[in-house]
Amino acid sequence: MTSAPRRSRTGGDAGFTLIELMIVLSLIVLLAGMGLAQYRNSVTAAKEATLREDLFRMRDLLDQYYADKQQSAPSLDALVSEGYMRKIPVDPFTGNADSWQIVQAEPDPANPTADPGVADVKSGAEGTALDGSKYGDW
């Protein structure tokens, strides 16, 4: 007695149809695209947090320098050379420590010939943050 090959209960061959495979592949591509967008946003958010922290620290050190010396720092390099910071941080968006934009202090009315020094520092990065503001305006 030889038995015939068994078929599935539905009567067709077992396996996936082309439509089922296309639906599964479409869902995989959709989820991968969403994951990639989230990844890019998280990388940008991390860079923005680093930039905000670097700007906060440098501004704080400029204030400390002014409080200690009663004059503005002549440059960011003066903060390094006088021990206020180890090195000038790298701008996370430009990848360069030399791209910081310096805002000059107002001249001292008691000594108008003196170098006004650095009052503020801003990022030299071009572009718009996730919140819609410009990096150079921070």
C-alpha positions as CSV (number, residue, x, y, z in Angstrom):
1,M,0.0,0.0,0.0
2,T,1.6,3.2,-1.2
3,S,0.3,6.4,0.3
4,A,-0.1,9.5,-1.9
5,P,1.7,12.7,-1.0
6,R,-0.2,14.8,1.6
7,R,-1.5,18.2,0.7
8,S,-2.4,20.9,3.1
9,R,-6.0,21.2,4.3
10,T,-6.7,24.1,2.0
11,G,-5.8,22.1,-1.0
12,G,-2.9,24.3,-2.2
13,D,0.8,24.0,-1.8
14,A,2.3,25.3,1.4
15,G,4.3,28.6,1.2
16,F,3.9,32.3,0.9
17,T,2.3,34.2,-2.0
18,L,4.0,37.0,-3.7
19,I,1.5,39.5,-2.2
20,E,2.3,38.3,1.3
21,L,6.0,38.7,0.7
22,M,5.5,42.2,-0.7
23,I,3.4,43.3,2.3
24,V,6.0,42.0,4.7
25,L,8.9,43.6,2.9
26,S,7.0,46.9,2.7
27,L,6.4,46.8,6.5
28,I,10.1,46.1,7.1
29,V,11.1,49.0,4.8
30,L,8.6,51.3,6.5
31,L,9.9,50.4,10.0
32,A,13.5,50.8,9.0
33,G,12.8,54.2,7.5
34,M,11.1,55.3,10.8
35,G,14.0,54.0,12.8
36,L,16.6,55.8,10.6
37,A,14.7,59.1,11.0
38,Q,14.6,58.6,14.8
39,Y,18.3,57.8,14.8
40,R,19.2,61.0,12.9
41,N,17.1,63.1,15.2
42,S,18.7,61.6,18.2
43,V,22.2,62.3,16.8
44,T,21.2,65.9,16.1
45,A,19.7,66.3,19.6
46,A,22.9,65.0,21.2
47,K,25.0,67.5,19.2
48,E,22.6,70.3,20.2
49,A,22.9,69.3,23.9
50,T,26.7,69.3,23.6
51,L,26.7,72.7,21.9
52,R,24.4,74.2,24.6
53,E,26.6,72.8,27.3
54,D,29.8,74.1,25.7
55,L,28.3,77.6,25.2
56,F,27.1,77.6,28.8
57,R,30.5,76.6,30.1
58,M,32.5,79.1,28.0
59,R,30.1,81.9,29.0
60,D,30.4,81.0,32.6
61,L,34.2,81.0,32.3
62,L,34.1,84.4,30.6
63,D,32.1,85.7,33.6
64,Q,34.6,84.2,36.0
65,Y,37.5,85.7,34.2
66,Y,35.8,89.1,34.3
67,A,35.1,88.7,38.0
68,D,38.7,87.7,38.8
69,K,40.5,90.3,36.6
70,Q,38.0,93.1,36.4
71,Q,38.3,93.1,32.6
72,S,37.1,90.9,29.8
73,A,39.3,88.1,28.5
74,P,41.2,89.2,25.4
75,S,40.4,85.9,23.6
76,L,39.3,82.4,24.2
77,D,42.9,81.3,24.1
78,A,43.5,83.5,27.2
79,L,41.0,81.3,29.1
80,V,43.2,78.3,28.2
81,S,46.5,79.9,28.9
82,E,45.4,81.3,32.3
83,G,44.0,77.9,33.4
84,Y,40.3,78.6,33.2
85,M,39.8,75.7,30.8
86,R,42.0,72.9,29.5
87,K,41.3,73.5,25.8
88,I,38.8,75.3,23.7
89,P,36.0,72.8,22.9
90,V,35.2,71.6,19.4
91,D,31.9,72.9,18.0
92,P,29.9,69.6,17.5
93,F,28.4,70.8,14.2
94,T,31.5,72.3,12.5
95,G,33.9,69.8,14.0
96,N,36.4,72.7,14.6
97,A,37.5,74.5,17.7
98,D,38.3,77.7,15.6
99,S,34.8,78.2,14.3
100,W,33.4,80.0,17.5
101,Q,32.1,83.5,16.8
102,I,33.4,86.1,19.3
103,V,31.2,89.0,20.5
104,Q,33.4,91.9,21.5
105,A,32.8,93.6,24.8
106,E,31.9,97.3,25.0
107,P,35.0,99.5,25.3
108,D,35.9,100.6,28.8
109,P,35.1,104.3,29.2
110,A,37.9,104.7,31.8
111,N,40.4,103.2,29.3
112,P,39.3,103.7,25.7
113,T,42.6,102.5,24.2
114,A,42.4,99.1,25.9
115,D,41.3,96.1,23.9
116,P,37.7,95.5,24.7
117,G,38.0,91.7,25.0
118,V,35.4,89.0,24.6
119,A,31.9,89.5,26.0
120,D,30.2,86.5,24.5
121,V,30.7,83.5,22.3
122,K,28.4,82.0,19.7
123,S,28.5,78.9,17.5
124,G,29.9,79.3,13.9
125,A,27.6,76.5,12.7
126,E,25.1,77.3,10.0
127,G,21.8,75.6,10.1
128,T,18.6,75.3,12.1
129,A,18.1,73.4,15.3
130,L,15.3,70.9,15.9
131,D,13.3,73.7,17.7
132,G,13.6,76.0,14.6
133,S,16.2,78.4,16.0
134,K,19.5,79.1,14.3
135,Y,22.7,77.7,15.9
136,G,24.4,81.0,15.4
137,D,21.8,82.7,17.6
138,W,22.4,80.6,20.7
